[in-house]
Amino acid sequence: MGRVSGFLEEVRASYDTVAEAYAERVPAPGALDPLSRGVLGAFVEEMAGAGGTVLDVGCGPGKVAGYLAAGGVRVVGLDLSARMVGIARRAQPEVPFVVGSMTALGVRAGALAGVLAYYSTHHTPPEHLPAVYAEFRRVLAPGGRLMLAGYVGADGDGGGGEGERLRHTEAYGGLPVSYESHYVPPERIVRLLEAAGLTVTARLVQEVESAKGAKRRVGTFLAVRPPAGTSPRAG
Ligand SMILES: C[S@@+](CC[C@H](N)C(=O)[O-])C[C@H]1O[C@@H](n2cnc3c(N)ncnc32)[C@H](O)[C@@H]1O
């Protein structure tokens, strides 16, 4: 992949720095809380049944991609960080992994049965989310499914606000990073997905506590690219 700029360069460089530490700390999907594991398991079951390829966008060290592959899903992992991709390739030699960005996937239109973005879109500034969601829709085949999970913001403004924005300078045991996290309200995520031409079929918001006792909200959204013959709302 060529040079990237702005927030993408910050995220790429930061995840290159923390890649090994992140891979050691992040739990494998089998160790997730039962609800998260259940929803991910349902996606795996659906995608294994549907056939076709699922792209794990922002795959990090590849643990989730490995879980999909073990469940019978044909999966390809993609990440901005070449170090993450290197770790993923060593950990899951049976799964293909590529370096790339969710802002321009380099995948043929309609080529995929599924897209999974697992805790990977919260570094994308909200003003760039419409382009990312449009890219997810573009690469999905009609009837293809998206699962999006990650940190979200508070409800209450009808989805109009952009949510909280935090700049991080260290992570994963004090390693230096420089990126922002954006906690977008769930209603806004739903609105943007629908505006991109996807039909949101399920949403789940969980209040969780981090290992250090911090309260966080996580959201999971399931969506489908409308099957051929139906008229999408956009694009
Ligand atoms: C918190 S980690 C999650 C990794 C993995 N999905 C997991 O659940 O363990 C976020 C990952 O998203 C990747 N990422 C962030 N923005 C990206 C982008 N624009 N395109 C591709 N990957 C991105 C980062 O490099 C990082 O590996």
The ligand as an SDF file (V2000), in Angstrom:
LIG
                    3D

 27 29  0  0  0  0  0  0  0  0999 V2000
   -8.7170   -2.1160   18.3010 C   0  0  0  0  0  0  0  0  0  0  0  0
   -7.9570   -2.9280   16.9320 S   0  0  0  0  0  0  0  0  0  0  0  0
   -9.1310   -4.2440   16.5860 C   0  0  0  0  0  0  0  0  0  0  0  0
   -8.4870   -5.3970   15.8760 C   0  0  0  0  0  0  0  0  0  0  0  0
   -9.3720   -6.6330   15.6640 C   0  0  0  0  0  0  0  0  0  0  0  0
  -10.5250   -6.3440   14.8320 N   0  0  0  0  0  0  0  0  0  0  0  0
   -9.8110   -7.2120   16.9790 C   0  0  0  0  0  0  0  0  0  0  0  0
  -11.0200   -7.2230   17.2580 O   0  0  0  0  0  0  0  0  0  0  0  0
   -8.9420   -7.6560   17.7420 O   0  0  0  0  0  0  0  0  0  0  0  0
   -8.2930   -1.7950   15.5900 C   0  0  0  0  0  0  0  0  0  0  0  0
   -7.6190   -2.2060   14.2970 C   0  0  0  0  0  0  0  0  0  0  0  0
   -8.2320   -1.4730   13.2380 O   0  0  0  0  0  0  0  0  0  0  0  0
   -7.2220   -1.1120   12.3290 C   0  0  0  0  0  0  0  0  0  0  0  0
   -7.6950    0.0510   11.5690 N   0  0  0  0  0  0  0  0  0  0  0  0
   -8.0340    1.2750   12.0400 C   0  0  0  0  0  0  0  0  0  0  0  0
   -8.4020    2.0810   11.0310 N   0  0  0  0  0  0  0  0  0  0  0  0
   -8.2880    1.3510    9.8900 C   0  0  0  0  0  0  0  0  0  0  0  0
   -8.5260    1.6270    8.5120 C   0  0  0  0  0  0  0  0  0  0  0  0
   -8.8910    2.8430    8.0790 N   0  0  0  0  0  0  0  0  0  0  0  0
   -8.3730    0.6250    7.6200 N   0  0  0  0  0  0  0  0  0  0  0  0
   -7.9560   -0.6110    8.0230 C   0  0  0  0  0  0  0  0  0  0  0  0
   -7.6830   -0.9150    9.3120 N   0  0  0  0  0  0  0  0  0  0  0  0
   -7.8580    0.0460   10.2380 C   0  0  0  0  0  0  0  0  0  0  0  0
   -6.0110   -0.8260   13.1960 C   0  0  0  0  0  0  0  0  0  0  0  0
   -4.7990   -0.8610   12.4630 O   0  0  0  0  0  0  0  0  0  0  0  0
   -6.1360   -1.9250   14.2430 C   0  0  0  0  0  0  0  0  0  0  0  0
   -5.4370   -3.0830   13.8670 O   0  0  0  0  0  0  0  0  0  0  0  0
  1  2  1  0
  2  3  1  0
  2 10  1  0
  3  4  1  0
  4  5  1  0
  5  6  1  0
  5  7  1  0
  7  8  2  0
  7  9  1  0
 10 11  1  0
 11 12  1  0
 11 26  1  0
 12 13  1  0
 13 14  1  0
 13 24  1  0
 14 15  1  0
 14 23  1  0
 15 16  2  0
 16 17  1  0
 17 18  1  0
 17 23  2  0
 18 19  1  0
 18 20  2  0
 20 21  1  0
 21 22  2  0
 22 23  1  0
 24 25  1  0
 24 26  1  0
 26 27  1  0
M  CHG  2   2   1   9  -1
M  END
$$$$
